[in-house]
Amino acid sequence: MAKKNIKLKWTLLATYMLIGIIPLVIMTQIALESVQGYFVEERKKELLLQANVISGHISISDYMYDESKAFVFDYDINHTSKQSGYRIMVLDRSGVVVNDSNKTEEGKTYFLPEITDALNNKDVARVMENDTVHAAVSIVDDRSNCIGVVLVCDSVTDIYENVAAIRHKIFNMIMLLMVVVVLIDLFMAWWFTNPLNKTIEVIKKMSDGHFDQRIPVNDFLHTELAELAESSNNMAEQLDRIETSRREFVSNVSHELKTPLSSIKVLSDSILIQDPETVPKEMYVEFLQDINSEVDRMTAIINDLLTLVRMNREEVELKPAFVNLSEMIGDIVRRLEPIAEKNGITLKYNMVDEVTAEVEATKISLAVSNLIENAIKYNTENGSVNVTLEADGQNAFITVADTGIGISEEDINKIFDRFYRVDKNRDRETGGTGLGLSIARSAVLMHNGSIKVSSSENEGTTFVINIPLRQK
């Protein structure tokens, strides 16, 4: 399964959210809960104070035992309830409601926990499930005996609503802050990651062989990213020099060997056409045929070397034109089908898309031909070669997959090196020069493309050519 790439800017944004915004939201929530709890506790104290005042007034006025004061008792409770806005209930020692400011519960018996606590001379205030506070205090006579309970009730919904309004405003501010921070963070992430992305893009091109690529260095802020860009540029210059020296070496060797080898070819041909009656045929024919065979092989090497030199992008201008790749690859496959049949190989062409690309037909044809020929040469008995052409709107993809002998892991990174052979003996038998893949790779690089390979020993090899449909 391919690894999913995660952009650094999204990582930075997620990190900031985790260590910045989320803790801020949590702290705000905790603070609001604390504020709400504080005001609820203050409301409890206020109700307890009111209940104690009423309890003391009832004790002094002797409302619980003097029935002649029932009217005054009732008036005081109602008047106090209207002034404070609280509901007031007075219960006797048996838990029977003797006075209710709402006039709905008189005569009923209550055994709430807070009433029980108050009857035991324990003043208590509790928040109920219906968002009301019950504050209960005992009523004592002049001998400190509990003779009843004052229960003061009030809603705390107003507190919850006020805190909720504050919470709403704060979270609106946090959301606005988040938007501003995200925009700033995205800009800063782009500011820092854009040079890194350019560096990665250039390094990828360098890994495909485009050593002329350079990373722009920002001297305004000479950060570690600038040092990375400079180091990458230095590496690219070194690789470019190495590649240039290798090309020069191949060119020099080719020019040095071509003339004497041509002379040997002419001399060997001259000897072979001599009259056999004047020269002992048995003594020189076999010898000269071997020489001729080696000359042909070295001439092929020189021709391949010259092809590589001609593909030097700095020396030869690419002359692309719009070419029907579908037809071109079909022609290549038809041309190589007899060779495949001779070797007992099944050659198939799968055209997924009709593709027209801006390429130099000769060079791309040479690259594809080399890959298919290698797939046929290094295949197994009754093996197969599958050639696929497809496109994605911007690039064309040419895949050559075989069921051949495969390439070992230690050799796969060297197969594009000039003269490198995985199996020198087998390569000599098939007539290879060790330059076919180098030629193919150079042709693809000239078109700003790339060539990838994946292989396993005894399981086959797959080459994928990626070429832009339009050349810049």
Secondary structure, 3 states (H helix, E strand, C coil): CCCCCCCHHHHHHHHHHHHHHHHHHHHHHHHHHHHHHHHHHHHHHHHHHHHHHHHHHHHHHCCCCCHHHHHHHHHHHHHHHHHHCCEEEEEECCCEEEEECCCCCCCCECCCHHHHHHHCCCCEEEECCCCEEEEEEEEECCCCCEEEEEEEEEECHHHHHHHHHHHHHHHHHHHHHHHHHHHHHHHHHHHHHHHHHHHHHHHHHHHCCCCCCCCCCCCCCCCHHHHHHHHHHHHHHHHHHHHHHHHHHHHHHHHHHHHHHHHHHHHHHHHHCCCCCCCCHHHHHHHHHHHHHHHHHHHHHHHHHHHHHHCCCCCCCCCCEEEEHHHHHHHHHHHHHHHHHHCCCEEEEEECCCCEEEECHHHHHHHHHHHHHHHHHCCCCCCEEEEEEEECCCEEEEEEEECCCCCCCCCCCCCCCCCCCCCHHHHHHHCCCCCHHHHHHHHHHHCCCEEEEEEECCCEEEEEEEEECCCC
